[in-house]
Amino acid sequence: MEYQLYINGKWKNTESGSVVTDINPADGSAYAQVHFAGPDEVEEAIAAADHAWKSWAETPAADKEAILLKAGDWMQEHIDEVAGVLMDESGSAFGKAYFEAGFAVDLFRAAAGECRRVFGEIQQQAPGEISMIRRLPFGVVAGIAPFNFPLLLALKKVVYALAAGNTFVLKPASATPVSGVMIAKALDAAGLPAGVFNLVPGSGEAVGNRLVEDPRIKMVAFTGSTAVGKGIAAKASVLFKKYSLEMGGKNPLILLRDFDLDQAVRIAGFGAFFHQGQICMCTSRLIVEEPVYDEFCEKFTAYAGTMKVGDPHAMDTVIGPLIKKEQCDIIDSQIADAVSKGAVLLTGGTHEGNYYQPTVLKDVTPDMRIFYEESFGPVTSIIKAKDPQDAVRLCNDNEYGLSSSLLTNDLSSAMALSLEMEAGMVHINNATVSDNSTVAFGGVKNSGVGREGGSYSIDEFTELKWITVQYTPAQLPF
């Protein structure tokens, strides 16, 4: 298959860019040929979005809502095609692919509902004056999406930005550009006006930098690594440009002695190994209170051994391929460092091609690289805590603060400890991997700036304007 750019409401070939082979990470075969944008196409996309934004901003909410609902219907009707793209292009296992495709349908519909809820405020501040706070779109928003949930994490940006009245230019991850094509297909089928959404796959150098630096782009919404996110923030700040960043995580799960161990094993296993650990929210640190440490290690190791590794299309596959073989080398290096410093490899630690076996280390300590560094693979570390306060200390000993879990039957302790945990999201008695269309998704510290989801996204994709109306003679000092 060959996939084109989508600019100003039309599918087109690249002229200043190139046609790139999209690789299936499961077997290294050529999955598709994709047109990557060059400077001419990036310019055309930005100009189209800039030209379209005022009319889109003035489009009635009911019309925006109808388009997003139609796009959601298209996504639902083509869910098998969309899930197939996710399996073949990103290595998503069968269950994850259909989960992500279904989430995409929900995002379209949730954003459609937000079109009617771009609320401002009326204040009574002075006699004879109406003081209005209006919430208005920025104009053109650029989105830069990652490879791991390429459809969901791109769409979170696109649909809420459109609902708020902005136009959009999307750069999907270079490794998963066809997922972006699915978004363009849905919006095109729904009758979105020309220029409101534009798709420009390409490299960070050719496309990403241009989007960040162009003055017509008023906001950049990014999901990806902390290193790249910091670079975007530095460039955008010089231009006084709004940005939202959803970045890395080294997410902890705290298990206290009173919680059911079998349930804890299942929660931790899902959080650690879903989408082969290639999730910013994955559970990469299991902080276990000392009295149940040894038993948990034994049970969790046995559970990890039941995870099927293999063909993403097989319905019972849990762990598919990593997006690239180089990630296996990074994980090997982290494991070697940990073992050399006293960690015990309980299971895994091997790979064949892009397939990494589910891997569990115990007795991991802060002097090991893997305690702090992201692995972005099916690898998790078990860490011993003396008591709940020590567990929170270990939890917070990290530059990241995205998602976290706390497993305990003591509600009072759970609420108190959750407030001490330095994370944008704390899930009591559930996995670190959790999301829905309307929550305030995002992190603190080096995990991000801003929030995504529902009305919180509307807040991110709009700016405030204060307008007053004086309906009686103004009272002036002179």
Secondary structure, DSSP 8 states (H G I E B T S, - for coil): -EE-EEETTEEE--SSSEEEEEE-TTT--EEEEEEE--HHHHHHHHHHHHHHHHHHHTS-HHHHHHHHHHHHHHHHHTHHHHHHHHHHHH---HHHHHHHHHHHHHHHHHHHHHTT----EEE--STTEEEEEEEEE-SEEEEE--SSSHHHHHHHHHHHHHHTT-EEEEE--TT-HHHHHHHHHHHHHTT--TTSEEE----IIIIIHHHHH-TTEEEEEEES-HHHHHHHHHHHHHTT-EEEEE----EEEEE-TTS-HHHHHHHHHHHHHGGGG-STT-EEEEEEEGGGHHHHHHHHHHHHTT--BS-TTSTT--B---S-THHHHHHHHHHHHHHHTT-EEEE---EETTEE--EEEES--TTSHHHHS---SSEEEEEEESSHHHHHHHHHSSSEESEEEEE-S-HHHHHHHHHHS-SSEEEETS-S----TTS-B--EETTEES-BSHHHHHHHTEEEEEEEEE-S------
